[in-house]
Amino acid sequence: MASEDRSDWRELCKQAAVETDLSKLLELTAEIIRLIDEQRARPVQIAM
């Protein structure tokens, strides 16, 4: 699941890199930040 989240925000970053509409760029940026914040809030699982 973590790799799925990672690819989600990376895909949004690709879209933001070429977005020319400022409103859409702001929406993409907000979503990227939200996804990264969610990922950081999850406890780290250490495989043993």
MARGU-611792 format. One record per residue: residue in one letter; z, x, y negated of N, C-alpha, C in turn. Coordinates in nm, 3 decimals. Each point is the difference from the previous one (the first is absolute). Last residue first. Example, Ala and Ser with C-alpha at 12.3 -4.5 7.8 and 13.67 -1.06 7.14 Angstrom:
! MARGU-611792
+--------+---------+---------+---------+---------+---------+---------+---------+---------+---------+
! residu !      nz !      nx !      ny !     caz !     cax !     cay !      cz !      cx !      cy !
+--------+---------+---------+---------+---------+---------+---------+---------+---------+---------+
!      S !   0.708 !   1.285 !   0.225 !   0.006 !   0.082 !  -0.119 !   0.073 !  -0.077 !  -0.109 !
!      A !  -0.007 !   0.029 !   0.572 !   0.000 !  -0.089 !  -0.119 !   0.000 !   0.090 !  -0.120 !
+--------+---------+---------+---------+---------+---------+---------+---------+---------+---------+
END
This chain:
! MARGU-611792
+--------+---------+---------+---------+---------+---------+---------+---------+---------+---------+
! residu !      nz !      nx !      ny !     caz !     cax !     cay !      cz !      cx !      cy !
+--------+---------+---------+---------+---------+---------+---------+---------+---------+---------+
!      M !   1.051 !   1.148 !   0.758 !   0.071 !   0.106 !   0.073 !  -0.048 !   0.008 !   0.142 !
!      A !  -0.140 !  -0.192 !  -0.534 !  -0.024 !  -0.006 !   0.145 !   0.072 !   0.116 !   0.067 !
!      I !   0.098 !  -0.280 !  -0.471 !  -0.018 !   0.133 !   0.056 !  -0.015 !  -0.014 !   0.151 !
!      Q !  -0.060 !  -0.322 !  -0.468 !   0.029 !   0.002 !   0.144 !  -0.034 !   0.139 !   0.054 !
!      V !   0.141 !  -0.222 !  -0.506 !  -0.083 !   0.094 !   0.074 !   0.044 !   0.000 !   0.146 !
!      P !   0.043 !  -0.425 !  -0.350 !   0.071 !   0.115 !   0.055 !  -0.097 !   0.088 !   0.082 !
!      R !  -0.168 !  -0.296 !  -0.421 !   0.027 !  -0.010 !   0.143 !   0.074 !   0.124 !   0.048 !
!      A !  -0.166 !  -0.050 !  -0.447 !   0.126 !  -0.072 !   0.021 !   0.036 !  -0.011 !   0.147 !
!      R !  -0.415 !   0.191 !  -0.158 !   0.112 !   0.089 !  -0.028 !   0.135 !  -0.066 !   0.029 !
!      Q !  -0.397 !  -0.256 !   0.039 !  -0.001 !   0.104 !   0.102 !   0.120 !   0.093 !  -0.019 !
!      E !  -0.076 !  -0.329 !  -0.325 !   0.041 !  -0.061 !   0.127 !   0.014 !   0.105 !   0.109 !
!      D !  -0.180 !   0.137 !  -0.411 !   0.144 !  -0.027 !  -0.012 !   0.056 !  -0.061 !   0.127 !
!      I !  -0.464 !   0.059 !  -0.026 !   0.067 !   0.130 !   0.014 !   0.151 !  -0.018 !  -0.011 !
!      L !  -0.268 !  -0.380 !  -0.072 !  -0.010 !   0.044 !   0.139 !   0.073 !   0.131 !   0.024 !
!      R !  -0.028 !  -0.166 !  -0.444 !   0.083 !  -0.087 !   0.083 !   0.000 !   0.046 !   0.146 !
!      I !  -0.285 !   0.218 !  -0.305 !   0.140 !   0.035 !  -0.025 !   0.092 !  -0.084 !   0.088 !
!      I !  -0.455 !  -0.105 !   0.010 !   0.021 !   0.132 !   0.059 !   0.147 !   0.040 !  -0.014 !
!      E !  -0.135 !  -0.392 !  -0.216 !   0.007 !  -0.019 !   0.144 !   0.024 !   0.133 !   0.072 !
!      A !  -0.069 !   0.008 !  -0.466 !   0.126 !  -0.068 !   0.030 !   0.018 !  -0.019 !   0.150 !
!      T !  -0.411 !   0.173 !  -0.148 !   0.108 !   0.096 !  -0.021 !   0.136 !  -0.061 !   0.033 !
!      L !  -0.379 !  -0.280 !   0.004 !  -0.004 !   0.095 !   0.111 !   0.115 !   0.099 !  -0.008 !
!      E !  -0.055 !  -0.295 !  -0.361 !   0.042 !  -0.072 !   0.120 !   0.005 !   0.093 !   0.121 !
!      L !  -0.173 !   0.173 !  -0.399 !   0.144 !  -0.021 !  -0.013 !   0.056 !  -0.074 !   0.122 !
!      L !  -0.465 !   0.053 !  -0.029 !   0.063 !   0.129 !   0.021 !   0.152 !  -0.011 !  -0.007 !
!      K !  -0.258 !  -0.375 !  -0.110 !  -0.002 !   0.022 !   0.145 !   0.068 !   0.133 !   0.033 !
!      S !  -0.055 !  -0.097 !  -0.454 !   0.092 !  -0.097 !   0.061 !   0.010 !   0.020 !   0.150 !
!      L !  -0.316 !   0.259 !  -0.244 !   0.138 !   0.040 !  -0.025 !   0.100 !  -0.094 !   0.065 !
!      D !  -0.501 !   0.126 !   0.165 !   0.065 !  -0.112 !  -0.068 !   0.149 !   0.032 !  -0.013 !
!      T !  -0.291 !   0.288 !   0.238 !  -0.029 !   0.011 !  -0.143 !   0.065 !  -0.112 !  -0.082 !
!      E !   0.064 !   0.290 !   0.504 !   0.009 !  -0.128 !  -0.071 !  -0.024 !   0.021 !  -0.150 !
!      V !   0.031 !   0.335 !   0.366 !  -0.132 !  -0.036 !  -0.050 !  -0.001 !  -0.129 !  -0.081 !
!      A !   0.399 !   0.190 !   0.200 !  -0.070 !   0.118 !  -0.052 !  -0.136 !  -0.034 !  -0.062 !
!      A !   0.275 !  -0.322 !   0.235 !   0.045 !   0.024 !  -0.138 !  -0.076 !   0.116 !  -0.064 !
!      Q !  -0.073 !  -0.101 !   0.459 !  -0.055 !  -0.105 !  -0.085 !   0.035 !   0.025 !  -0.147 !
!      K !   0.185 !   0.288 !   0.317 !  -0.146 !   0.020 !  -0.006 !  -0.064 !  -0.103 !  -0.092 !
!      C !   0.454 !  -0.051 !   0.091 !  -0.022 !   0.115 !  -0.088 !  -0.150 !   0.029 !  -0.015 !
!      L !   0.135 !  -0.328 !   0.309 !   0.015 !  -0.049 !  -0.138 !  -0.022 !   0.113 !  -0.100 !
!      E !   0.009 !   0.117 !   0.449 !  -0.122 !  -0.077 !  -0.027 !   0.004 !  -0.055 !  -0.143 !
!      R !   0.382 !   0.215 !   0.155 !  -0.107 !   0.098 !  -0.022 !  -0.132 !  -0.071 !  -0.030 !
!      W !   0.378 !  -0.255 !   0.116 !   0.010 !   0.051 !  -0.137 !  -0.107 !   0.104 !  -0.029 !
!      D !   0.000 !  -0.185 !   0.436 !  -0.013 !  -0.106 !  -0.100 !   0.006 !   0.057 !  -0.142 !
!      S !   0.083 !   0.280 !   0.371 !  -0.142 !  -0.020 !  -0.023 !  -0.023 !  -0.110 !  -0.103 !
!      R !   0.442 !   0.083 !   0.126 !  -0.054 !   0.117 !  -0.067 !  -0.147 !  -0.019 !  -0.030 !
!      D !   0.223 !  -0.323 !   0.257 !   0.041 !  -0.006 !  -0.141 !  -0.064 !   0.114 !  -0.078 !
!      E !  -0.066 !   0.008 !   0.460 !  -0.073 !  -0.113 !  -0.057 !   0.033 !  -0.012 !  -0.149 !
!      S !   0.235 !   0.310 !   0.256 !  -0.134 !   0.050 !  -0.029 !  -0.087 !  -0.110 !  -0.060 !
!      A !   0.434 !  -0.114 !   0.141 !   0.006 !   0.087 !  -0.118 !  -0.138 !   0.053 !  -0.035 !
!      M !   0.060 !  -0.255 !   0.398 !   0.000 !  -0.082 !  -0.120 !   0.000 !   0.086 !  -0.127 !
+--------+---------+---------+---------+---------+---------+---------+---------+---------+---------+
END
